[in-house]
Amino acid sequence: MNMSAFDALVYGRVQGVGFRFYACAEAARYGISGWIRNNPGGEVEICAEGSPENLQHFLEWLRKGPPVARVDSVDARWREARRTYKGFSVDYGL
């Protein structure tokens, strides 16, 4: 299967509004693997891998977010897939 990946930062009112929960559901919907986490600066960081088409759909969703969020911008950087993720999860490491 043709795989691609991106790392992204989502800016706006994206913490404390269920953004990570909804993003996990969208990632599962599109068969995307990787992780999502809140950063101390208020943005949400995402590492996503999957088919290029499904990643594009996921990225479009990230630009909108869940109903109570306000996404101001998304900075996504495309890269080669590492194929190291088994699913999509929330990283609570920070």
NORLIN-V468701 format. One record per run of one state. SS is the DSSP state (alpha for helix, beta for strand, coil for the rest). FROM is the first residue (numbers start at 1). LEN is the number of residues. If there is no record, write none. Layout:
BEGIN
ss=<SS;SS>
from=<FROM;FROM>
len=<LEN;LEN>
END
This chain:
BEGIN
ss=<coil;beta;coil;alpha;coil;beta;coil;beta;coil;alpha;coil;beta;coil;beta;coil>
from=<1;4;14;19;30;33;39;44;51;52;63;70;80;88;91>
len=<3;10;5;11;3;6;5;7;1;11;7;10;8;3;4>
END
